[in-house]
Amino acid sequence: MRTALAVLFLFLLPIVSAPAAQAKPHVDSILVEKSKRVLTLYAGNKPIKTYRVVLGGNPTGDKEQEGDGRTPEGRYTIDAKNPQSSFHLSLHVSYPSKHDRAAARAKGVPPGGAIMIHGTPESIAALYAAGVYPDWTAGCVAVTNGEMDEIFKLVRVGTPIVIKP
């Protein structure tokens, strides 16, 4: 009987003592707070990671037209992932919405597009290393390349994103 228990114990030991695999959190929403220069990933209603971001070169206010250097404000979704981005990796934001297109049309201007969350070229990364974080994009949200690696893995196409002033 002792032998059977010893064998059973030895058989179960690896199962009991094996470390639990770390499950990656399921990111189900993204919040960008432009005035705070932060992007937060959420699982449920709980923030799981926050990143410093830089924005378009003219960051105050909502994007109104192509070339205005503003980052849009509103509710969008991540509608594509680009592993071949010119800026390391990128997640495409569904801007312009119907509302954005209508507002631009009413002003007689193109709304612009190609708004992304993306990485950073080496020339700008050198500034970050020196503690300088200029708003340099054409209206996108930029993070470091290492952070973009992480975000790219955690965020799925279809994830809602809210961009607040």
C-alpha positions in Angstrom: 0.0 0.0 0.0 2.8 2.4 0.9 4.5 1.7 -2.5 1.2 2.5 -4.3 0.9 5.8 -2.4 4.5 6.7 -3.0 4.1 6.1 -6.7 0.9 8.1 -6.8 2.5 10.9 -4.9 5.5 10.9 -7.3 3.1 10.9 -10.2 1.1 13.9 -8.9 4.1 15.9 -7.6 5.0 17.5 -10.9 1.4 18.6 -11.5 1.1 20.1 -8.0 4.5 21.8 -8.0 4.7 23.0 -11.6 4.4 26.8 -11.7 1.2 28.1 -13.2 1.6 29.6 -16.6 1.2 33.3 -16.7 -1.9 34.0 -18.8 -1.7 37.2 -20.9 -4.5 39.5 -20.0 -7.3 40.0 -22.5 -7.2 43.7 -23.4 -10.8 44.7 -24.1 -10.4 48.5 -24.3 -7.9 51.3 -24.7 -8.1 54.8 -23.2 -5.9 57.6 -24.5 -5.9 60.8 -22.4 -4.3 63.4 -24.5 -3.8 66.1 -21.8 -2.0 63.6 -19.5 -0.1 62.0 -22.5 -1.0 58.5 -21.4 -2.5 55.4 -23.0 -4.0 52.8 -20.7 -4.9 49.2 -21.6 -7.9 47.8 -19.7 -9.1 44.2 -19.0 -12.7 44.5 -17.8 -12.8 47.8 -15.9 -9.3 47.3 -14.5 -6.3 49.1 -15.9 -3.5 46.6 -16.6 -0.8 48.8 -18.1 -0.2 52.6 -18.7 2.2 54.0 -21.2 3.6 57.6 -21.8 2.6 58.7 -25.3 3.4 61.6 -27.6 0.8 63.0 -30.1 0.5 65.0 -33.2 2.5 68.2 -33.4 -0.6 70.3 -32.8 -2.1 68.3 -29.9 -4.7 70.6 -28.5 -8.2 70.1 -29.8 -9.9 67.4 -31.9 -8.7 66.6 -35.4 -10.7 68.6 -37.9 -8.9 68.0 -41.2 -6.0 66.4 -43.0 -2.7 68.0 -42.1 -3.8 69.8 -39.0 -1.3 67.8 -36.8 -4.0 66.9 -34.3 -4.8 63.6 -32.7 -8.6 62.8 -33.1 -10.9 62.6 -30.0 -13.8 60.2 -29.7 -14.7 56.6 -29.8 -13.1 54.3 -32.4 -11.9 50.8 -32.7 -8.6 49.2 -33.6 -9.4 47.9 -37.1 -6.1 46.6 -38.3 -2.6 45.6 -37.2 0.5 46.3 -39.3 3.6 44.3 -38.5 5.4 46.1 -41.5 4.8 49.7 -40.3 7.3 52.4 -41.1 7.2 53.1 -37.4 8.2 49.7 -36.0 4.7 48.2 -35.5 1.3 49.9 -35.7 -2.4 49.5 -34.8 -4.8 51.4 -37.1 -7.5 53.5 -35.4 -10.8 53.6 -37.3 -10.7 57.4 -37.8 -12.4 59.0 -39.6 -15.9 58.0 -38.3 -19.1 58.9 -40.1 -19.3 61.9 -37.8 -15.7 63.0 -38.5 -16.3 62.7 -42.3 -19.5 64.7 -42.1 -17.9 67.5 -40.0 -15.0 67.7 -42.5 -17.4 67.7 -45.4 -19.4 70.6 -43.8 -16.2 72.6 -43.7 -15.2 71.6 -47.2 -12.0 69.9 -46.1 -10.7 66.3 -46.2 -10.9 64.6 -42.8 -7.5 62.9 -43.0 -6.8 59.4 -42.0 -4.1 56.8 -41.3 -4.3 57.5 -37.5 -2.3 54.8 -35.7 -0.8 53.8 -32.4 2.8 53.1 -33.4 6.5 53.0 -32.4 9.2 55.6 -32.7 12.1 56.1 -35.2 15.6 56.0 -33.7 16.1 59.8 -34.1 13.2 60.5 -31.8 14.0 57.6 -29.5 17.3 59.4 -28.7 15.3 62.3 -27.4 13.2 60.1 -25.2 16.4 58.6 -23.8 17.4 62.2 -22.8 14.0 62.7 -21.1 12.6 64.9 -23.9 9.2 63.9 -25.3 8.1 66.2 -28.1 4.8 65.8 -29.9 6.1 64.9 -33.3 3.5 62.7 -35.1 1.1 63.8 -37.8 -1.8 63.0 -35.5 -1.0 59.5 -34.3 -0.2 58.2 -30.8 3.4 57.1 -30.4 5.1 55.0 -27.8 8.6 53.5 -27.6 9.3 50.5 -29.8 9.6 48.2 -26.8 6.3 49.3 -25.5 4.8 48.9 -29.0 6.0 45.3 -29.0 4.0 44.7 -25.9 0.9 46.6 -27.0 0.9 44.9 -30.4 0.8 41.4 -28.7 -1.9 42.4 -26.2 -4.4 44.2 -28.4 -6.7 42.5 -30.9 -8.4 43.9 -34.0 -11.8 45.1 -32.9 -10.7 46.5 -29.5 -12.5 49.7 -28.7 -10.4 52.8 -28.1 -11.5 56.1 -26.6 -9.4 59.2 -27.1 -10.1 62.0 -24.7 -8.9 65.6 -24.7 
